[in-house]
Amino acid sequence: MPPGEAGTWLRRIPARWARLAESEDTAEGRTGVWGPAPGSGRGGEGNITARTGDHPHHAHYRKPVPTNRNTFSSAASSALRRAASWRRRALTRAVHRAWTWAQDAGAVTAEHPGRLRFRRLGVGTRLAFPQGTVFGEAWIELGDHCIVGEQVTLTAGMMPGLDLGPDSILTLGDGVVLGRGSHVIADTRVTIGSDTYCGPYVYITSTNHSYDDPRQPVGKQWPRTEPVEIGPGCWLGTGAVVLPGARLGRNVVVAAGAVVRGEVPDCSVVAGAPARIVRRWDPAAGWQPPLRTPTPVPIPEGVTPEQLLALAELEEN
């Protein structure tokens, strides 16, 4: 087809489509696929919009096709959605209640030790449910009022079923807190002093891999073990690691993510990998380097909650 004739033929296509739509409306008495044709006098003509420069017949193609709405179907669908939402809420509440019950029933205490038979399980001590890996409990002593979070691993010996002798291997003092997901691995003696707090995912171990023979896989070489001692009143931040042979003094702070080995003196703050002393208490000069924040002022004895609220209102005014 010559180029001139092709252009003429293409320009006639919109007009032919419009005439086809008009003829369908006239023959069938209903709106066609493209909507009512111009001048047909059907309702909804006012919705037809055309851009400047558009062909007159192009407006049909943008007119929305009428849809029938089934009121009964819409009401039924809405009712089904409400019922499904109600069932989901009821199921969620039931699951939460069941999990709360399981946490309470599965917790290990001196009154309800379950399958675990520790050498000592102090008064007020509680191991949250679910527990992590626990074995060698006959060589594990837990003091009074300890809090052991969910998924905490406590092990004595390299594997279950070993005879570790007459003495305790793993000892926790009174008031020790082990955060969620922490591990205390005691292949030889590990002692944690009273009132020591450990954040989540702290790792304390008396065993480390060895790398004596570079020709052998590291995991197949016999590990090294050294006792670990953590003094009372310490604070171990989230993700801290205490390696075999570490000896932490009294009231030591271990920063989050620090890797501790060797000896740490009393009243020190260590950070980094390997951990280094970044602050230390000097009896004559105080904290060195000095603290960057002011010391909190404790609430005086005998002050009631009502008095505290009144003081807070005065400060706001």
PLY file of the C-alpha trace (Angstrom):
ply
format ascii 1.0
element vertex 317
property float x
property float y
property float z
element edge 316
property int vertex1
property int vertex2
end_header
0.00 0.00 0.00
1.46 3.43 -0.93
2.43 5.62 2.05
-0.24 8.26 1.30
-3.04 5.72 1.21
-1.78 4.07 4.40
-2.02 7.38 6.26
-5.58 7.97 5.02
-6.59 4.45 6.09
-5.14 4.90 9.59
-6.98 8.21 10.07
-10.28 6.52 9.27
-9.89 3.83 11.98
-11.26 5.93 14.94
-14.31 7.00 12.92
-15.03 3.39 11.95
-14.79 2.24 15.56
-17.17 5.01 16.68
-19.74 4.10 14.02
-19.46 0.45 15.07
-20.14 1.37 18.71
-23.12 3.56 17.69
-24.60 0.81 15.59
-24.26 -1.68 18.48
-26.07 0.73 20.81
-28.89 1.21 18.35
-29.25 -2.50 17.57
-29.01 -3.90 21.09
-30.45 -1.01 23.11
-27.54 -1.07 25.61
-24.20 0.59 26.19
-21.45 -0.88 24.08
-17.93 -1.71 24.98
-16.79 1.82 24.34
-19.77 3.61 26.00
-22.52 5.57 24.23
-21.69 7.29 20.97
-21.84 11.10 20.74
-25.28 12.43 20.10
-27.01 9.20 21.07
-28.88 11.00 23.84
-28.08 8.34 26.44
-27.49 9.20 30.11
-24.01 9.89 31.39
-23.06 12.02 28.36
-21.87 14.73 30.72
-19.08 12.46 31.96
-17.42 12.43 28.56
-14.25 14.53 28.58
-11.91 15.20 25.70
-8.51 16.77 25.64
-7.77 19.68 23.36
-6.68 18.39 20.00
-8.26 14.91 20.49
-10.34 13.40 17.74
-14.06 13.91 18.51
-14.68 10.19 18.66
-11.86 9.49 21.08
-14.04 10.45 24.04
-15.91 7.12 23.85
-12.84 5.16 24.77
-12.30 6.98 28.10
-15.88 6.75 29.36
-16.07 4.19 32.25
-18.11 1.11 31.51
-21.17 0.91 33.82
-21.07 -1.93 36.32
-23.95 -3.56 38.13
-23.62 -3.66 41.93
-25.14 -6.55 43.81
-26.14 -5.16 47.21
-26.68 -8.62 48.67
-23.21 -9.83 47.58
-21.53 -6.75 49.09
-23.29 -7.24 52.43
-22.40 -10.94 52.47
-18.75 -10.19 51.68
-18.60 -7.59 54.44
-20.08 -10.06 56.92
-17.56 -12.71 55.90
-14.69 -10.27 56.36
-15.93 -9.32 59.83
-16.26 -12.97 60.80
-12.74 -13.75 59.54
-11.35 -10.76 61.46
-13.13 -11.89 64.63
-11.77 -15.44 64.27
-8.24 -14.10 63.80
-8.47 -11.94 66.93
-9.87 -14.83 68.95
-7.11 -17.15 67.70
-4.43 -14.57 68.55
-5.75 -14.16 72.08
-5.91 -17.92 72.54
-2.32 -18.38 71.34
-1.05 -15.64 73.65
-2.88 -17.12 76.63
-1.54 -20.59 75.83
2.03 -19.26 75.50
1.74 -17.38 78.81
0.54 -20.56 80.47
3.40 -22.57 78.90
5.97 -20.01 80.08
4.66 -20.24 83.64
4.31 -24.03 83.66
7.66 -24.66 81.95
9.74 -22.40 84.21
12.21 -24.23 86.48
12.26 -23.36 90.18
13.25 -25.08 93.41
9.60 -26.03 93.93
9.14 -27.21 90.33
12.51 -28.41 88.97
11.01 -30.54 86.21
13.52 -32.97 84.71
16.53 -30.90 85.83
18.32 -32.03 88.99
20.83 -29.33 89.89
23.26 -29.86 92.73
21.71 -26.73 94.22
18.81 -24.61 93.06
18.41 -21.65 95.39
15.27 -20.17 96.84
13.61 -17.70 94.48
15.76 -18.73 91.52
13.92 -19.13 88.23
14.94 -20.48 84.81
12.59 -19.05 82.21
10.90 -21.25 79.64
12.02 -22.31 77.11
15.41 -23.24 78.51
18.47 -23.64 76.34
20.81 -26.63 76.45
21.34 -27.82 80.03
23.42 -30.84 81.02
25.74 -31.88 83.81
23.35 -30.23 86.27
24.61 -32.51 89.04
27.76 -30.33 88.98
25.91 -26.99 88.68
25.03 -24.81 91.69
22.65 -21.86 91.37
22.39 -19.43 94.29
19.29 -17.75 95.69
17.17 -15.31 93.70
18.94 -15.81 90.39
17.21 -14.93 87.11
18.07 -17.07 84.09
16.44 -15.85 80.88
14.99 -17.77 77.99
17.24 -19.98 75.85
20.18 -19.77 78.27
22.69 -22.62 77.97
24.27 -24.01 81.16
26.64 -26.96 80.73
29.13 -28.76 82.96
31.54 -31.05 81.14
32.21 -31.42 77.44
29.21 -33.72 76.93
26.38 -35.28 78.93
26.99 -38.41 80.97
30.52 -37.66 82.17
31.66 -38.17 85.77
33.18 -34.82 86.72
34.24 -35.74 90.25
33.02 -34.67 93.67
33.23 -30.88 93.31
30.96 -28.39 91.58
32.06 -27.22 88.13
29.71 -24.29 87.51
28.69 -22.01 90.38
26.44 -18.96 90.32
26.25 -16.76 93.41
23.11 -15.19 94.82
21.23 -12.70 92.68
23.01 -13.49 89.40
21.17 -12.48 86.22
21.83 -14.21 82.89
20.16 -12.48 79.95
18.29 -14.18 77.15
20.36 -16.44 74.91
23.49 -16.35 77.08
25.88 -19.32 77.31
27.95 -20.50 80.27
30.17 -23.39 79.16
32.05 -25.00 82.05
34.31 -27.85 80.98
36.38 -26.89 83.99
35.52 -24.64 86.92
33.55 -21.44 86.22
32.49 -19.16 89.10
30.21 -16.12 88.78
30.01 -13.93 91.88
26.86 -12.68 93.54
24.87 -9.78 92.05
26.58 -10.04 88.68
24.35 -9.00 85.80
24.78 -10.29 82.25
22.95 -8.79 79.30
21.54 -10.86 76.44
23.77 -13.24 74.48
26.77 -13.11 76.80
29.21 -16.00 76.23
31.33 -17.30 79.12
33.50 -20.34 78.47
36.33 -22.26 80.09
37.21 -24.00 76.81
38.85 -22.70 73.66
39.97 -24.40 70.49
43.66 -25.02 69.91
45.70 -24.57 66.75
48.91 -26.45 67.42
49.08 -28.38 64.15
48.43 -26.25 61.04
48.00 -29.44 58.97
44.95 -30.61 60.92
41.43 -29.14 60.95
41.11 -26.77 63.89
37.90 -28.40 65.10
39.61 -31.80 65.40
42.44 -30.59 67.62
42.14 -31.14 71.36
40.84 -27.92 73.05
42.45 -26.06 75.93
40.62 -25.43 79.20
41.30 -22.93 82.00
39.16 -21.87 84.97
37.13 -18.66 84.75
36.33 -16.43 87.72
34.01 -13.42 87.63
33.86 -11.39 90.83
30.72 -10.11 92.56
28.85 -7.05 91.42
30.02 -7.13 87.79
28.09 -5.99 84.74
28.59 -7.73 81.37
27.05 -5.96 78.39
25.21 -7.52 75.49
27.31 -9.91 73.43
30.36 -9.82 75.73
32.68 -12.83 75.53
34.75 -14.08 78.48
37.49 -16.49 77.41
39.23 -19.28 79.35
41.60 -18.10 82.06
39.84 -14.75 82.56
39.70 -13.39 86.12
37.46 -10.38 86.65
37.63 -8.52 89.95
34.82 -6.95 91.95
32.41 -4.48 90.28
33.92 -4.72 86.82
32.02 -3.44 83.78
32.51 -5.23 80.47
31.29 -3.20 77.50
28.94 -4.72 74.95
30.77 -6.88 72.43
34.06 -6.92 74.37
36.26 -10.02 74.34
37.89 -10.49 77.75
40.94 -12.58 78.57
43.48 -12.38 81.40
43.02 -10.46 84.64
40.90 -7.36 85.13
41.34 -5.41 88.42
38.52 -4.33 90.70
36.37 -1.34 89.74
37.47 -1.21 86.11
35.71 -0.69 82.80
36.97 -2.73 79.85
35.99 -2.52 76.19
37.13 -3.74 72.79
38.42 -6.95 71.28
40.69 -7.82 72.93
39.31 -5.91 75.91
41.42 -3.13 77.40
40.88 -0.94 80.46
39.23 2.33 79.42
38.32 3.65 82.89
39.40 2.80 86.42
38.63 3.92 89.95
41.45 5.56 91.86
40.81 5.91 95.63
42.54 9.30 95.70
41.47 10.84 92.36
38.18 9.07 91.67
37.32 7.84 88.18
40.11 8.18 85.67
39.32 9.45 83.13
36.46 11.35 84.79
32.87 10.40 84.05
31.17 12.38 81.29
27.75 12.38 82.96
26.74 13.64 86.42
26.22 11.13 89.18
22.51 10.27 89.67
21.05 11.54 92.93
19.25 8.75 94.83
15.77 9.30 96.21
15.98 10.09 99.93
14.51 7.57 102.32
10.94 8.18 103.42
9.85 10.06 100.29
6.43 8.88 99.12
5.27 8.52 95.50
2.78 11.36 96.04
5.59 13.70 97.08
7.57 12.73 93.97
4.59 13.51 91.73
4.12 16.88 93.44
7.80 17.68 92.92
7.57 16.75 89.26
4.57 19.08 88.80
6.48 21.93 90.43
9.40 21.44 88.07
7.07 21.45 85.06
5.45 24.70 86.21
0 1
1 2
2 3
3 4
4 5
5 6
6 7
7 8
8 9
9 10
10 11
11 12
12 13
13 14
14 15
15 16
16 17
17 18
18 19
19 20
20 21
21 22
22 23
23 24
24 25
25 26
26 27
27 28
28 29
29 30
30 31
31 32
32 33
33 34
34 35
35 36
36 37
37 38
38 39
39 40
40 41
41 42
42 43
43 44
44 45
45 46
46 47
47 48
48 49
49 50
50 51
51 52
52 53
53 54
54 55
55 56
56 57
57 58
58 59
59 60
60 61
61 62
62 63
63 64
64 65
65 66
66 67
67 68
68 69
69 70
70 71
71 72
72 73
73 74
74 75
75 76
76 77
77 78
78 79
79 80
80 81
81 82
82 83
83 84
84 85
85 86
86 87
87 88
88 89
89 90
90 91
91 92
92 93
93 94
94 95
95 96
96 97
97 98
98 99
99 100
100 101
101 102
102 103
103 104
104 105
105 106
106 107
107 108
108 109
109 110
110 111
111 112
112 113
113 114
114 115
115 116
116 117
117 118
118 119
119 120
120 121
121 122
122 123
123 124
124 125
125 126
126 127
127 128
128 129
129 130
130 131
131 132
132 133
133 134
134 135
135 136
136 137
137 138
138 139
139 140
140 141
141 142
142 143
143 144
144 145
145 146
146 147
147 148
148 149
149 150
150 151
151 152
152 153
153 154
154 155
155 156
156 157
157 158
158 159
159 160
160 161
161 162
162 163
163 164
164 165
165 166
166 167
167 168
168 169
169 170
170 171
171 172
172 173
173 174
174 175
175 176
176 177
177 178
178 179
179 180
180 181
181 182
182 183
183 184
184 185
185 186
186 187
187 188
188 189
189 190
190 191
191 192
192 193
193 194
194 195
195 196
196 197
197 198
198 199
199 200
200 201
201 202
202 203
203 204
204 205
205 206
206 207
207 208
208 209
209 210
210 211
211 212
212 213
213 214
214 215
215 216
216 217
217 218
218 219
219 220
220 221
221 222
222 223
223 224
224 225
225 226
226 227
227 228
228 229
229 230
230 231
231 232
232 233
233 234
234 235
235 236
236 237
237 238
238 239
239 240
240 241
241 242
242 243
243 244
244 245
245 246
246 247
247 248
248 249
249 250
250 251
251 252
252 253
253 254
254 255
255 256
256 257
257 258
258 259
259 260
260 261
261 262
262 263
263 264
264 265
265 266
266 267
267 268
268 269
269 270
270 271
271 272
272 273
273 274
274 275
275 276
276 277
277 278
278 279
279 280
280 281
281 282
282 283
283 284
284 285
285 286
286 287
287 288
288 289
289 290
290 291
291 292
292 293
293 294
294 295
295 296
296 297
297 298
298 299
299 300
300 301
301 302
302 303
303 304
304 305
305 306
306 307
307 308
308 309
309 310
310 311
311 312
312 313
313 314
314 315
315 316
